[in-house]
Amino acid sequence: MPKEPKVVGDILKDKKMTAAYMDYCKRRYCLNEFMFTQNKGNPESLWTRYMDQKKGKEPVNITSKTHLAAKALADKGDFKSGDWKKIIATGKEEVVKMLNKDVMGFTGGDEYKKYVAENAMGDPKKAAKLLGITDVKKLKEVMVNVAVDDKKTAEKLWKELAKKEKILEDYKAISSSLKKANLV
């Protein structure tokens, strides 16, 4: 199992954890902040999308000092200035510092719990074969929810899957079987 992340940089080392973090950011309405830190666009596109606090499509939380430095160049239409590199780097550092303060929120959230469960549980393909199930994707969803103890969602998903696959076992029996086989 991967080490629990302490900063955003730790999250970025694992593609699946990054995807879970992006889901977390979406839920917390800060996906734009994370996307800004990863965007390698040109100064004009970064200004119009993220750094322009009044007209930006997805404005981010940067200090007024950084915003004003960028605004001064943008107002002149000077997107070729070498100063942009430092301004953008500073803005990204400011946003990363803010995001780092909430990494504990991510590790305590459902998205991280599901990520950990997916990485700790057994192979859904193996489970599907053992159970005679063809819809591996749906079974994986059931397994993840069993692993994170979300009984209500797991039971609902199992009922849908059981109906589709014409399986008679109820949720309790299947949940117990998955646990006994060390698949969740």
Secondary structure, DSSP 8 states (H G I E B T S, - for coil): -----SSHHHHTT-HHHHHHHHHHHHHTT-HHHHHHHH----HHHHIIIII-TTT-SS-----HHHHHHHHHHHHTT--S-THHHHHHHHHHHHHHHHHHTTHHHHHTSHHHHHHHHHHHS--HHHHHHHHT-S-HHHHHHHHHHHHTT-HHHHHHHHHHHHHHHT----HHHHHHHHHHTT--
